Amino acid sequence: MGEKERGLGGAALKLMQVEALQDLVHKTREARRKQTLPKYPPHERDTLIRKYHPDFRESAYRPIKFGPNAGDLTVRELACLLEGDSPVPANLDLTPAHSVDVLVIGGGGAGCSAALHAYARGAQVLLATKLRLGDSNTVMAQGGMQVAIADEDSPVQHFLDTLKGGHMKNDHQLLKVMVEEGPSIARWLLGLGVLFDRDSDGNLHVKKGGGSSKPRLLTCSDYTGLELMRVLKDEVLNQKIQLLEFSAAVELLSDGNGTCTGAVFRDLDNNRMFTVAAKAVILATGGIGRLHIQGFPTSNHYGATGDGLTLAYRLGAKLLQIDTFQYHPTGAVYPEQLLGALVTEGIRSEGGQLVNGKGERFVNELDTRDVVSSSIIRECEEGRGVRTATGHLGVWLDTPLLDVEHGAGTLEKHFPAMVRQYKRYKLDITKDPVLIYPTLHYQNGGVQIDVNGESGIKNLFVAGEASGGLHGRNRLMGNSLLDLMVFGKRSGTEAASRVSSMPHGRLTLDHLTRFRAEAKKTGGMGAITSPMLFPDYTRRET
Ligand code: MEZ
């Protein structure tokens, strides 16, 4: 195919090189179809992960210098963020621009869920978000939400699968609550109008995900998060919940005695700071992918800069398992414009095979994500990867195999968003395999919470990816959507039940004065201001 037809100008040469390499995937398909690969036995899986998983690269880690997690190891990028200084001056006028019962910070799935449940219990709610309502990782979730609703399944089975995937490091209480409340959450979402996929009898259709013993994924094709957010956003707007968009939280406030009483925001339209007084605050600020830990590309939303971790940390909240991150096995490597974008695990769940540069399979595609990612990294480090003309390494995901196995049109029908995503760059994934490599996808840990979502700081709740403990050291596919629904609900409900009989507290920045003093004793604050709010790609490039 000529350069003009491809419409990619100077990129055509690179594309043709990749195409030549794709041939091996087509040629080996027939032989691979019959092959079954076992999952790794426990001791081999641990050896593999320790050798190749990015969580085990010692040089990427250092101890945090001060604060509630002083001495704990985390990745350098996060350590710098936590040690960064607040943009808020100690003498800021704290007269509130708004006074509410419950302040929700974050406009993704967890934030909307928390706001809706708090509002339904009669609380006066304000939802503030640094971008637009719905701009979040939730909206980008593709592969589904795990809920134990199938006849042959149970919350106990869901509990055990999640525990195994998380290397037995999950908080049992949080996990019990999540798996048990899954079915009622699914009912709530159906009631609001979420269009989950159904089988030909009209029953809810469940798919099997990696690391799961039973089919348990509720899906909306490959745009599950988009569909959930469509409905949640509508509901927040329908209920007329007070909303502040383009308002970025830059500091929390306390009464001076360790209780959270509000937050300071930066209005991104005019750069001015303003204050919100609240009887309870729910942080639902999402993940951390845009820190590009260890230089990894990310599947995350532009706003995923770990803001909630910084805010809660400065107020004295303890963080958990911040030394472990999820690198989703299949991030796009080619074309360059899609670098790091998610290629849903759903494709592997339906039989898509991973193939190295020699045309061989090398891992059971439905093993847990840390195992699959480590195997891909191993293949690439040991010279069996495929290199693009710009130097990115990857292995193949044999997407056309789905149409071969399940009939022409399967990919188009089950993964319309993915087919379209590649079509924009004149690539047809129903005909040719795609190049993939692990992409930074999820922060396994976060702010420590109890079963009601409350952090160690009174009246400061945390829901969704910003919280920690539930997923252990490796989140199971499809559990993030359920997590944010369940703990959004629980934090919203608990916050609302508490505030009716409570006065507003004093608004102070005393914790910041203390934090700055502690930093001084250990060599001072880092050079950066945090939360960073947006990734600074200019700085990275220069
Ligand atoms: O839970 C996830 O991260 C998920 C389902 C992602 C995906 O591959 O689609």
Boltz pocket constraint, residues with backbone or C-beta under 6 A from the ligand:
constraints:
  - pocket:
      binder: B
      contacts: [[A, 141], [A, 142], [A, 143], [A, 144], [A, 342], [A, 343], [A, 344], [A, 345], [A, 346], [A, 476], [A, 477], [A, 478], [A, 479], [A, 480], [A, 481]]
      max_distance: 6.0
